[in-house]
Amino acid sequence: MPTQEAIVSALRSVKYPGYSRDIVSFGLVKEAAVLGDAVRVRIEVPTGTAGVAEQIRVECVRVLEGLPGVKRVDVEVLTPGGGGGTGAAGGAGANPWAQQNRVPGVGHVVAVASGKGGVGKSTVAVNLACALQRLGSRVGLLDCDIYGPTVPLMMGVHDRPTVSDRDQLVPLVNHGVRLMSIGFLVDGDQPVIWRGPMITKTIQQFLFSVEWGELDLLLVDLPPGTGDAQLSLCQAVPLDGGVVVTTPQEASLGVVRKGIGMFTKVQVPVVGLIENMSYFTTPSGERVEIFGHGGGQEEAARQNLPFLGEIPIFTSIREGGDRGVPVVVSAPESAAAEAFLGIARKLRRGWLGA
């Protein structure tokens, strides 16, 4: 009979539908046991989308039945709300993810998150959105930072969205990316002073009362931390993945671990880590590691997560954000733009198979 390690190794050949990564690296395999001549596996998937759980279950059964000595295979796939697979504990009343719905016309919804502020998460989000668009994807960018929206500034859009004949908000578009932010709906520097329920309602409206149209990918720029906005998003829509942005120093990495833990608790696969502000190169060519270097890659290895890449400090990145023209748009052939394009290519291969 195979060992538990052999079972897990076999399951690494089972890809999550629509991704190039396997269910083991996504952390979805919760139990793998050998009982006599039988193998029992329990898997938890983060989405109730029809067909996903069953597709994973069938593929797992096929792989495990091919192992020497195995005569019986029991694969249980748990989904939010108890749908899909072979069943799950709990029902809609007990499961906070039971009310999730897909955004019409949107292929994938992926969150860009950080454990703390000041790591350049929004800068990464807007440049990744523009990079993915430049590579041929249909991209939307939703700014879920209700208290401190920066997407309007960084994308150079300050108009108000219109309302369609169907009473839906029409997203604004710049640099080929469809955009929505609370910053489009409030005046200037007017603060948003809301409690949690208002944030929840707003995020739901931004997801389902906006005419996003046909998108390959909707990137969601989350606020720092693990609060109302993050929970509201995860309860409203099945996220296809989370990208975590950090800087190299331990002060950032310590909080990033909490962000990764948040995604794990809400059953969202973390598709990788990005290290921002990795180093600075002086005009004379000297490399200066202001915040240290390599912490993001080391943390990715520690967490068994993909390391998507590092983004050095470039003045042009900051200038592009201040002018509303991200560096991927203003200087697409530059080294700064290539840092984002390289990460976008990896993400595009994983999400879209392109």
TANORQUI-V415858 format. One record per helix or strand of 3 or more residues. SS is the DSSP state (~ for helix, > for strand). FROM is the first residue (numbers start at 0). TO is the last residue. If there is no record, write none. Layout:
# TANORQUI-V415858
[[SS:FROM:TO] [SS:FROM:TO]]
This chain:
# TANORQUI-V415858
[[~:3:10] [>:28:34] [>:37:43] [~:51:64] [>:71:77] [~:79:81] [>:105:112] [~:120:133] [>:138:142] [~:150:153] [>:171:173] [>:176:180] [~:181:183] [~:195:207] [>:214:220] [~:227:235] [>:240:245] [~:249:264] [>:269:280] [~:294:301] [>:306:312] [~:314:322] [~:326:329] [~:334:351]]
